[in-house]
């Protein structure tokens, strides 16, 4: 019986993997067919969107080269259309893909393009994200001074917006960079801030959970009272 269950389980796993592989292949084939259709019809917005979807699928499957090619084609179309919103988002995607594929120099180039556009658009949170990602790419290359410069800029912006999560992340990166450079004093300072914020955020999270628990219990109590009231009314009605 045990062997039979094992065989069934293995069959289910293999079948599910096969199903997703087929679905994945079908999705790509469908998008490629769409792309050919939109190219023939001259529908550039739809064409760019299809390339974005294709890039997303490749990215999810860790096919970084194909993902970059798809997003680059979408980017080229959006530049032609003058769609700056799409451009800055695609630059961020390309930067993230390059980080994941360990193409750190290229990642910096993409993030700097995104940073420039986000500054012009006044997108503060995206600017912080770009600065942090640039710092991360430099850190992975062992360029700790360059990483510190960008992480400090990200920290300054995060402090202006009082984004505790980003402040915490930036302090951790600065602590790591200063540690690599042998500056134990600066590293300790940033680790201290990071640890304090981690504890603060954990307490805040616990307080929120407790508050949610109390709210749920209060709602349950209200419902219980309502049900009891209905039972009493029904009992009175059928006397």
Buried (B, 14 or more C-beta within 10 A) or exposed (E): EEEEEEEEEEEEEEEEEEEEEEEBEEBBEEBEEBBEEBEEEEBBEBBBBBBBBBBBBBBEBEBBEBBBBBBBBBBBBBBEEEBEEBBBBBBBBBBBBBBEBEBBEBBBBBBBBBBBBBBEEEBBEBBBBBBBBBBBBBBEBEBBEBBBBBBBBBBEBBBEEEBBEBBBBBBBBBBBBBBBBEBEEBBEBBBEBBBEBBEEBEEEEEEEEEEEEEEEEEEEEEEEEEEEEEEEEEEEEEE
